[in-house]
Amino acid sequence: MKKFINIITGVALLSGTMLSSCTKDFTAINTNPNTSPIALPEQLLPTALVSTLTTNMVRNRNFNNELMQVTVDQNDAEGKVFRYDFNRTWADYSYNNWYLQLTNFKDMYSVASQPLTFSKTYQGISLICQSYVYSLLTDTYGDIPFTDSNKGKDTLNFEPAFNTQKEVYFSIFANLEKANSLLSGAPNVDNTDPVFGGVALSWRKFGNSLYLRQLMRLSGKAEVADTVIKKIKEIAETKTGTYPIISTIAESAILRWTGAAPYANPYVTAVREQDFRSPAIGSFFIDNLMVWSDPRMNISLGADGINRWAIAQGSQGFKGVPSGYSPGTGTPKQSYFYSNTSKRSMQTEELGMILNCAEVKFMLAEAVVKGFISGNAQTHYNAGALASIQQWMPTWVNDIQAYLVAADINWDESLSLEEKMERIHLQKYYALFMCDLQQWFEYRRTGHPTLPKGVGLANNGVMPARLNYPVYVQSTNPTNYKLAVANQGPDEIFTEVWWQKK
């Protein structure tokens, strides 16, 4: 054994000496003087955005849509999301991928801060993208690593402390303030940007609209309401020149899947044809469209001839499946979404939804109704309803007021606050179609729209309030995991996050 150890030691020493000799001046010799040795911001941004939106779309399809009764994955097995029953490993996918892309967005900021690659525009874009991903993380899990996150390679801190959700939110706000300042008057950048083509003002409008989205999410939290509502008023009313926001469909934040690498729609590359068609359309989702004679009921038959999203029609017409049913009591599938590889395909460009004009209009309508800003709630409501339809049906130019009256969903100022909230958020539900987990987040915040409750629901019939932390976090970061649980509550889907708690 002693002889064996000596041999190993000798080999190790010899290898170290050889490595030292062989790698002397290695970097200088093997660096191409005509290329950059580091990834540039314009190289990091597309890949990080594509990966983030791929994660969002996968979880929108198989998690958000199931919870929010857009689809029903008909199966009597255990662990069905539409019954509020799912395995703890559901938490891993989004947590891992979102944090992975935060490294890319942070690297983008770092590179854009260096003298030779300095760019205020890319710094601002990076801060907005970081804020977007952190908002998804905290709204999904609650308390999360923020201050210490993504520092492993620089500080060797592989056990980051968790920040409270309140700390995360106000750090997001600070970053969005900084981004707005950086992008004010900043030059446009490389048009490889797949969302806004490098237009700084468009990114600025998105950043401030994201700011408004997250402020509205905290607007019902008593301990911060005064501060939050003051900022809402500044963005939406008193300082609109300082805080430009999305105001037209063309300004919506959407990653447009062109099919050219790397912009391949994940519903083509990551989801099998049979998996896409498998879930039935939920009754709640399709029945409203049927009652309203809504043009989005079968977008594949749009007047402009473009197939954006096709809904298969069963033998009895468009018909959904009630969600939350007990095993063994489900109804046959009649309608389902076509995948975009089918003959009647969806146009892929609109599916990388991040934040659209209709959502902004509905935020403004709610802000008026709640007295946060002055203005006319009906104007914003009608504009939101029109933008929501035209997002998918660009040539639909009918009278929106006549449509709303005919569907009996027109604005009625005599309604109570809760009735107005139901009306706004029922329309917002459709505006948030395909938009990551925002339908779920908004339902948890407001309780709207009112979803029917099937008798087969788990979790005492209560909408899950969060995803648990990935199981591996308990073993890889045990001290900070325990502190987070002690602060927030049990690591279970029924534990409300900070902004939900009264």
N, C-alpha and C positions, 0 to 999 in steps of 0.2 A: 504494500500500500504506500509506504514512504517513497519507494522508487517511482511508483506511478504518479504521485503528487509532484515529485521533482521534475518528471518529464513534462507534465502539464504546465508547471511553472516556467520551465525553460522555453516551451513552445510559445507561451503567452508573452514572455519577454522578447523573444525573437520576433514574433508577429508585431509587437509594438514598435520595435526598432525599424523593421521593414516598412511598416505603415508610415512611420515618421519620415523615412527617406523617400518613399514613393509619393507621398502627398505634399512634399515640399514644393512650393510655388504651383500647386495643382490648380488652385482657383484662378490665378493669373494666366496660366497656360491655356486653360480650358474655357475661358470666358470669351464669348464672341463679342468683339468690340463694336459690332454693328447692331446689336440688339440689347434690350434692357434685361438685366439679371433678375429683376423683380416683376411681379404681375402689376400691370397698370390698372387704374380704376376702371377704365373702359373695358378691360378684359375681365375684371372681377364681377362687375355689375350684372351682365346678362346671365352668367352661370348661376349666380346667387339668386337672382329673381326667378329664373326658371325652376330651380330646385325648391324654392319657397312655395311658388304657385303650384308645383306638382304635389307637394305635401298637402297644401290647402284643398286642392281639387279632389284628391283621393279621400281625404277625411270629410269633405263636404258630401261626397257621394254615399259613403258607407257609414257615416256617423251622424252628421248634422241632419241630413235628409231623413234618416230613420227616426231620430228623436222628434223632428219637427213635422212629421207626417206628410212629407213630400213623397216618400216611397215607403213600401212595406216589404221587407225581405222575408217573404212567407216561408216559414220553417217552424216546425214544432219542437226543434231541439232547444236545449238550454243556451243561454248566452246570446240572446237576440236583442240588439240595441233598441228596436222599436218597442220592446217590453221593458225598457230601462234596466236591462239585465245584460251585463257584458263582463268579459274576463279582464282582470287587472292589467294584462299585457297590452290592452288597447292603448294604454297611456304612452307606451314607449315610442311609437313611430313618430308622432308629431313632436314630442319633447326632444328626441334625438336630432331630428332633421332641422328643427328651428334653431336649436343651439349651434348646430354645425354651420348653418348659413350665417349666423351672427358673427362667426369668426371671419368669414369673407367680407361682410359689411364693415366690420371693425378694421380689417386690413386695408380696405378701400379708403377709410378715413385716414389711417396712418400714412399711406402712400401719398394721398392728396395733401398731406401736411408737410411733406418733404420739399426742400427748396427746388429741386430739379423737376418735380412732378406736382408742384403746388397748384391747387384748384379749389377755390371757395365753393364752386358749383358742386364738385364731387363730394366735398365735405358735407354740404347741406343735404345732398341726396343720400349719403351714407347715414346721416343722423335720422332722416325720415324713415329709411328702410329699417334701421335698428329699432326705432320707436314702433313701427308697425309690427315687427316680429315679437318684440317684448310685450306689446299689447295682447297679441294672440296668446303668448305663454301665460301671462298673469291672469287673463280672463278665463283661461282653460284650467289652470292649476292653482291659482291664488298666489301665495307667497312663493317667490322664486329667487334663484341666484341672479343678481343684477350687478352690483358694484364689483364683485369678484369674479364674475362669469367670464369665460373665454380668455383666461389669462394663464392657462397652464404652460404654454410654450415659452412665455416671457418670464413668469414669476415662479413657475413650478408649483403653483397652488392648484392642486387637483381636488381639493375639498372646499369649494367656495361656500361662503356663508350665504344664507337666504336673506333677502330683503323682504320686509312686509309689503303687502300690496299697496298700501298707502305710499310708502317710500318709492316703489317702482313707478306708480302713476305720476308722482310729482317730479321724478327724474325724467320720465318721458316728456312731461310738459316742458321742463327746462331744455331738453334737447330739441323739441319742436320750436321753441322760441328762438334758440340759437340758429336752427336751420332756416327759419323765416328771415332772420337777419342776414345770414350768409348769402342767401339766394336773392336778396333785394338788390336788383341791378346787376346781378352776376351774369357773366357771359354764358351763352349756350355752349354745349360740349359735344363730344363725338356722338353721331347719330346712331351708333350701335345700341343705344339705350332702347330696349324693346317696349317701353311703356309710353314715353313721351318724346322719343327721338332726340333727347338731349336738350330740350327746351327748358331753361331754368324756371321761367315763370309758371309753366305747367306743374313742375315739381313743387314749387312754392304753394300753388293752389291746393294740390293734393295734401301737402304737409299740414296746412291750416284746416283743411276739411277733416283730416284724421284727428287733429287737435280737437275740433268741435265734436267729433264722434266720441272721443274718450271723455271729454268734459260732460257731455250729456249722460254718459254712463255713471258719472259720479254725482249728477245733479240732485239725486234723491238722498244722498248721504249727508245727514244733518251736520256732522262735525266739520264738513268742508264746503257746505252748500253755498255760503256767502261768497267765498273766494271763487268757487267754480262758476257760479251764476254771473258774477261780475265779469269774468273772462269771456263767458258765452256772449254777453251783451257787447263787449268790445269787438269780438270777431264778427258777430252777425249784424251789428248795428252801428256802434259809435266809432269804430276804428277800421272800417272796411277797407280803406286805402292801405292801411298797415298790414291787414290780414286778408289778402284776397283769397277767395275760396272757389271751389268748382261751382259753375253756374249754368253750364250747358252740357249736353250729352257728349259732345266732342271732347270736353275736358275731363271726362271720367277716367279714373285710373284703372286701366285694363291692360294686361299683358296679352297681346294679340298673337295667337298661335298661327303662324304662317305655314307650317309644315317643313320649312327649311331649317336645317340644323343650326342652333340647338333648339329651335322653337317648334318642337313636335308636341302636339297635344297629348298629354298623359293618358287621356281616355282612349287613345289609339295605342300608345306604347306600353302602358302600365296596367290596363284593364282589358281582360279578355272579352270578346264579343258576347259570349253566353253569360258572363258575370254582369255585364252592363245591362242586359235585357232581363235578367232574372227578377229583380224586385218589381212588384206591382206599384202602380201609382196610388198614393194614398187618397182616400175619399175626400179628406179635408182640402187637399190641394186642388183636385180636379173638379170637385162639386161646385166650389165657388165660381170657378171660371165658366162652368156650364150655366149656372144660374144667371151670371152676368152677360152671357153671350160674348165673352171676352175674346178679342182677336188673338190673344196669346194661347188660346186653347189648343190650337194646332199651328204653331209657328212655322212648321214646315210648308204650310200652304200660304205663306206671306205674299202680299200683293206685289212685292218687288221681285218675286221669283227666287229669292235666296232662302235656302233651307238652313235655318239657324238651330232649330231644336225640334225634332220630330217626335210626336206622341202616337204610338200605335193605337188604333181604334179597334175595339173588340166587336163581336157580333151584335152586341146590344148597344153599340155606340161607346162614347167615352164613359168609363165607369171605374171608380176607384175601389180600393179595399179598405175597410175600416181598420184603423191601427189599434194596437194594444189588446187584441183579442186573446182569449185563452187558448192554449194548445188544443187542436182538434176542432176548433169552431170557426176557422177562417173561411172566407168566401173565395170562389175561383177568381183568378187574375183575368181581368178584361183589358186593361190598358197598361202600357209600360213605355218607357223611353227607348227610342231607337238609339243605338250607338252610332258614332260617326263613321263607322266602316260600312254601314248598311247602304242600300240603294237610296233610300230617302234619308239622306244624311243631314246631320247638324253642321252648320257653318262653325268652324272652330274658333274664329277670331274673338267672339264675345265671351268665351268661357273662362278666360284668365281674369276673372272679376276681382278687383281689389276694393274700390270705393267708387260708386257711381253718382251721377247727378241727382237721380231720383231720391237716393238716400239722404242727400244733403237737403233737398226740398222738404222731406218729411221731418228731418231734424228741426228745421226752421218752423214748420207748422206746430210741432210739439212745444218749441220754445215760446211761441206766441201764446198758445193755449195755457201754458203754465205761468205766463206773465214774466218770463225771463227777458223778452224783447217786445217791442211794440210792432205793430204791423197787422196784416190781415191773414189769418190762419187759412181761410179758404183759398186765397191766392196761392199760397205755398202748397196746400194739399192738392189742388187741381194741377199745378205744375209738376208735382211729384208723380201723380197718377199718369199724366201725359208722358213724362220722361220715362217712366217704367215701361209703358207700352212701346214707345218709340225706340227704346234701347234695343229691343228685339225686332220691332216692326218699323223700320225707319220711314217708310212711305205712308204710314197710317197718319192721316191728317184730319180725321174726323173731329167734330166739336166735342171736346172732352167733357164739358158740362152736360151736354145732351146724353153722352154715354153714361155718365155717373148717375144722372136722373133716371134713365131707363133701367139701370141696374139696381136702383134704390140704394146707392152708396154715395150719394151727393152730400156735400157738406151741409150740416144743420147746426147753426149757432145756438139753438135752443137745447141741444143735448147737454148732459152732465159731463163733467171732466172725464170720468171713466168711460163714458160712451164715446166721447171725442177721441180718447186714447185708443179705444178699440178700433174706431174707424181709421185712424192714422196708421196704426200698427198692422191692421189687416192688409192695407195696401203696401205698407213697408215690407211685410213678409214676402210679397211677390217681387218687390224691388230688390230684395236681398237674395233672390234665387241665384244660386251658383256662387255666392259670395262667402267663401270659407265657412266659418262657424258663426257668422253674425246673426242669423235667425235665432240660434240657440242663446247667444249672449243677450239679445234684446228681449227674448221671452223671459229669461231669468231676471232681467232688470225690471220689466214692466208687468209681466203676467199676461201680455197681449201678443198676438191675438188669442182669443179663447179657443183652446184645443179640446176636442172631445176626449174623454178618458175611458179607455177600454178596461174591462174587468180583469184582464190578464196582466196588468202592469205590476212590476216589482217596485221596490223602493217605496212602499206604501203609496204608490200612485203619484209620487211627487217627482217632478222633473229633476233629473240629476243636476246638481249645482256645480260640479267640477269633475275633472278626471283626477284619479289618484296619481301620486308621483310614480315614476317607473320603479319597479321592485328593486332593481340593482342599485338605486340611490341609497337604499337602506344599508347596503353593505359597503359601498364605495365612499359614502359621505355620511356615516352614521351620526356623528355628533351634531352636525348642522341639520340633518334630517329630523332628529329628535327635537331640536329647538324649534324648527318650523312647525312641527305637529303640535308642540306644546303651545305655540302662539296662536295657530290658526284653528286647531281642532283635529279630531281624528282624520287620518288619511283615507277618507271614504268619499263616495260620490254624493252623499247627503250633506256633507259639511259645506256650509255656505262660505263663499269668499267674502272678503272685507266689505266690498261695496254692496253686497246683498244683505248684509246684517243690518238690522234696524238699530 
